Amino acid sequence: MATIFKRGGAGNWIVQWYDHAGRRREKSSRSTDKRVAQRLAAKLEIDAALRQTGVIDAAQDRLLTQGERPIAEHIEEYLDHCELAQESVKGIDNKQRHLRQLVEHTRIRRLPELDAECLSSYIRALDREGRSARTLNMAREVAIAFVNWCVKRERITSHNLAAVPRRNVERNRKRVRRALTDAEVSALFKVARDRGRTAWYLAALLAGLRRGDLIRLTWGAVDLESSVLTISDGKAQRKDHVPIHPDLAEALLGIQPQSPRSDALVFPRPVTNRQRRSDFEEAGIPHVDEDGRICDLHALRGTLATSLARSGVPAQVAKSIMRHSDYRTTLKSYTSLTVSDAREALRSVSFGENRSQQTPAISPAVVAPESAGACSAVRKTKRGSRLSNASHTPKTKETTLFDAVSASTPTGIRTPVSRMRTWRPGPG
């Protein structure tokens, strides 16, 4: 039985009733007229009875109700959900920007109006503005994530936004960075030493720190005794531990004040982009090379990744040093190997009589059983057939993050220990 009352004895009449699921609900009549409130109470009570008896499909009615709401309300509630899920502030801002621009461009007002054609129109508009393929894919992913959330919350039954194709990032990259050469690294640190910026560039090159990481880095995150940097507010919004290269540790000791506060910035006066461009120009490093590749501060991260690959560091270890969530990002976007690297790799391959004089190009552990020859014998047992290796591959020492950073030269190709070059930029 629905009842009506005034909260505090004044204001608009409030209707209270039980819905079809037995939940007590309240709704304002938005009127001080008692007869209006009584009519609304009777309507709500009848609707609840019809849904309870199955005359009205409650699920379908809920979809209709949600479809009548402005899409802006759904977006705000979705962003609140993202904030409750503790997503990064930057990620939520990107979602808010893309969703609002999508609504403004397509001029849609209700959630059911959002379809693949609307999303395609918005992406084409971004493309005409010269946005990169990665930005276009981000807009697509944001829209799909939003409607997927709406489906889970039973605000719509389905959507067709996944029909919008992804853009090829590799084919349409607007900004391609390259790794620095040995000569460029030496020239850069000669300039940095003269201008007192050695530690800044070493942290970017040997720890792979982004500009934002360098700006936010505090002495409390620098443990020189354990040779570990702790990055807790980086791009991924997680806590990462990065080993400190001996050259970087020496440079940090040179700029560390006596008894620094834990919240004191390591670089209270960050190197500006204008200063960085001046340093690169003085070192003879072009901003854009003849192939259109860019060389900036972030390119030092790519130089580190390339150096790790040339030093034979396992991809999983390199991924941890670079603080990537997927090792494919390290290999695909940050490693820049050349024909010279391929030539050096082929020199390690040998066949026939020369095999014993060379380091095996392929580990015996990954050789197919059929090619193992006399080293494998097939033994049949009651449970079936199995392969038994007559020779065993010796266990290799596990590569740690510190070993990988310390043993790899920043830009040199891996060579035998007797000929390995030790690169040091010098004090600064």
Buried (B, 14 or more C-beta within 10 A) or exposed (E): EBEBEBEEEEEBBBBBBBBBEEEEEEBEBEEEEEEBBBBBBEEBBEBBEBBBEEEBEBEEBEBEEBBEBEBEEBBEBBBEEBEEEEBEEEEBEBBBEBBEBBBEBBEBEEBBEBBBEBBBEBBEBBBEEEBBBEBBBBBBBBBBBBBBBBEEEEBBEEBEBBEBEEBEBEEBBEEBBBBBEBEBBBBBBBBBBEBEBBBBBBBBBBBBBBBEBBBBBBBBBBEBEEBBBBBEBBBEEEEBBBBBBEBBBBBBEEEBEEEBEEEEBBBEEBBEEEBBBBBBEBBEBEEEEEEEBBBBBBBBBBBBBBBBBBBEBEBEBBBBBBBBEEBEBBBEBBBBBBEEBEEBBEEEEBEEEEEEEEEEEEEEEEBEEEEBEEBBEEEEEEEEEEEEBEEEEEEEEEBEBBBBBBBBBBBBBBEEEEEBEEBEBEEB
